[in-house]
Every structure is written in structure tokens, then in C-alpha cells.
């Protein structure tokens, strides 16, 4: 059986940030449905940039 001290569920921006902080002194694992690069957090950033592109 694989054991970790901290288990982070979700590979979005909040999950990755939590894992980085927890990794300072613990053994951390991340469980996600999709690869972290393909999370919905990364997709949302492009939509915000597109809607604000016409604002000076």
C-alpha cells in the first residue's frame, strides 16, 4: 500500500499551491481527474485575457 502524509484532491491552481506549501515538510500526493496543465484553472485564464483585450 502506498502511503503519504498529505493527499491533495484536485490539480487546479489551488490544489497545486496547497501541495507546494505542504511539501515543505511532508510527503505529498496529488490526485486529479486530468493532468494539472489541462485543469480548468489554466483554461479560464485565456478566457479572461480574451475578454479584456479591447480595454486600454
C-alpha positions in Angstrom: 0.0 0.0 0.0 1.3 3.5 -0.9 1.3 5.9 2.0 1.6 9.7 2.1 1.3 12.2 4.9 -0.8 14.6 2.8 -3.2 13.9 0.0 -4.4 16.8 -2.2 -7.5 16.1 -4.2 -7.6 18.3 -7.3 -4.8 19.5 -9.6 -6.1 23.0 -10.3 -4.3 26.2 -9.2 -5.5 25.9 -5.6 -4.6 22.2 -5.3 -1.1 22.7 -6.7 -0.5 25.7 -4.4 -1.6 23.6 -1.4 0.7 20.8 -2.5 3.7 23.1 -2.8 3.1 24.5 0.7 2.5 21.1 2.2 5.7 19.7 0.5 7.9 21.9 2.7 7.8 19.3 5.5 5.6 16.4 4.4 5.3 13.6 1.8 2.6 14.9 -0.6 0.5 13.2 -3.3 -1.9 14.9 -5.7 -5.0 13.1 -7.1 -6.6 14.7 -10.1 -9.0 13.7 -12.9 -7.0 15.5 -15.5 -3.3 16.4 -16.0 -2.6 19.6 -14.0 -1.7 21.5 -17.2 -5.1 20.7 -18.6 -7.0 21.8 -15.5 -10.0 24.2 -15.8 -7.9 26.9 -14.0 -5.5 27.1 -16.9 -8.3 27.3 -19.4 -10.1 30.1 -17.5 -7.0 32.4 -17.8 -7.2 32.6 -21.6 -10.9 33.5 -21.5 -10.3 36.4 -19.1 -7.5 37.7 -21.3 -9.6 37.5 -24.4 -12.5 39.5 -22.9 -10.2 42.2 -21.6 -8.1 42.5 -24.8 -10.1 45.5 -26.1 -9.8 47.5 -22.8 -7.0 50.1 -23.0 
